[in-house]
Amino acid sequence: MLLINDFGQVINYLKTIIPPDSLTPIMELILKEVLLEKSYSEIAEEISYDANYIKRVAAKLWQLLSQYLNTKITKKNFRTIITEKYQAEINQSQKIHQKIKIIDWNACPILEKFYGRDEEIKQLKDVIFHHDNRLISLLGLGGIGKTALSVKFAQQYQEDFEVIIWRSLRNAPPLNTLITDLVTVISKSENLQGKTEDLLIFLQDHRCLILLDNFETILESGKIGYYRSGFENYGNLIRCLGESDHQSRIIITSREKSPEVNYLEGKETKVKSIIVQGCLEASLSILEARNIQGNSEDKQYLTNLYDNSPLAIKIIATSIQDLFNGDIQTFLLEKTFIFNGLNRLLDEQFTRLSTGEKTIMNWLAINRELTSIQELEQDIFPPITKSELLQSLESLIGRSLIEQKEGKYTQQAVIMEYILDNLINQIYQELIDFKIDLFGKYSLNKTTVKEYVTETQKRLIIEPLVSLLQKTFPVKISLQKHLQNILHQLRNSVMANYGVGNLINIYNSLKLPLKDYDFSELPIWQTDLSQISVKGVNFSYADFKNVKFLQNLALVLKVAYHPQGEIIANSDIQKIIHLWRVSDGQTILKLIGHQY
């Protein structure tokens, strides 16, 4: 057995395994003396420390090494185990170097320049070499840098593998075609059949690194955890790669997690997923290369605005150069951050979402601030199950489309703008075509949020929607007639729930009177009646929910309308019944509940 007598050799080896700066100077001294087979008392005496203190530090040291060496380390077995592990690594390295190398990049994109990602490279090294994970899934938005990261890692550590193969699944090859291709490259033989068991044999006999790019293309768009028809057998491959014992490593890049990775991932398995975030260093380097002008604060603000996505920064840098002469400040003053190229990038991601995921994305964009699960449950109509809500949130986090903070959820600013732009345009088209769907599913101007959020919703949602309608109906009377027809559509629609309140908010924005309008027996949710005259309006048997009245009221539990339309009565959570006059909105009577 090899004995390590060089203390520096031991420290350097350990520093490739454990996080940097984990070993304190006193820990290094203890290691040195333990290698010399000295007792804690002898160590304490030699370096003039209290023996009990040395024992406490040593206990932390053995715990740290046990965690990263994946075996229990003690003072008694440290020398033996570290020697065995170091020798095994040397033997593995020598074995690999003696074999013929096979590197097949196929149509892998060329990395002309690569910036940053030191932490991500180190994390990959840790999960692949030190924790022996066989299957690694790199997840993130399109253009965030997953492919570049995987290729850079393979280039940097190619000496540690006999075979390196990169393949793109962008064109969705059938599974047997992919496996036949892989087996052919590894075996250097042709006319082989594409069988999973044959591939596993080669992965057991050879130290391979296989990179499968764009895995999301074989997953079903709009469904969580499903493969496209005809590609279900990919699930069997992923399960076998994760569960079977072999010495190879497989890295898959994807915008969404495969169901097998989601199932297999855990502390007791050799499957790991890593969410790839944006890279500030890479983004700033792109701005520099494109000669984009601005101070350091503006540049960092710009890159953060696009979540430090390298592809997004490349797209937006081109727009800034072409439209704003390369000046960041001029671009930022326009306050329009979504352009055609970026729209296409986000379209690719958004079209893959399930109905539940799209619903959540729309509500988060409307709410604009951190939103709890309970708030989403209250907002979403028609309601979805709690399990579907949680599953969709988990999936959106995995896609890097939403952010989680303190148990609440929100979106990055550019994604929020993209979602709202799409929502406004879709609702506008519904109103033009009299096809009510989203208009009845979403409240565009909520009364249950903070006042400044309500004002922002008016400015960013209601006003742009009204502006589109005014361009289509420049004559006010024509627009008013069209809105009356929409009210008729809502009365006959099963999706009127938020729609009537939205329509009233549009009237409010246009300063159009509601006199002689009939809202009887309709749901009136999330609307503001405090700034609009309701004289002569029929609200008989209407279903009021989260309606803002002229007077400041507590949470309203029930609303009733006088048959003659002159008085509204409502009860609130403070056990008070209010009677108020419709003609001027003034309270005429308060009835306070009995105190027992």
Secondary structure, 3 states (H helix, E strand, C coil): CCCCCCHHHHHHHHHCCCCCCCCCHHHHHHHHHHHCCCCHHHHHHHHCCCHHHHHHHHHHHHHHHHHHHCCCCCCCCHHHHHHHHHHHHHHHHHHHHHCCCEEECCCCCCCCCCCCCHHHHHHHHHHHHHCCCCEEEEECCCCCCHHHHHHHHHHHCHHHCCEEEEEECCCCCCHHHHHHHHHHHHHCCCCCCCCHHHHHHHHHHCCEEEEEECHHHHECCCCCCCECCCCCHHHHHHHHHHHCCCCCEEEEEECCCCHHHHHHCCCCCCEEEEECCCCHHHHHHHHHHCCCECCHHHHHHHHHHCCCCHHHHHHHHHHHHHHCCCEHHHHHHHCCCCCHHHHHHHHHHHCCCCHHHHHHHHHHHHHCCCEEHHHHHHHCCCCCCHHHHHHHHHHHHHCCCCEEECCEEECCHHHHHHHHHHHHHHHHHHHHHCCCCHHHHCCCCCCCCCHHHHHHHHHHHHHHHHHHHHHHCCCHHHHHHHHHHHHHHHHCCCCCCCHHHHHHHHHHHHCCCCCCCECCCCEEEEEECCCCCCCCCECCCCEEEEEECCCCCCCEEEEEECCCCCEEEEEECCCEEEEEECCCCCEEEEEECCCC
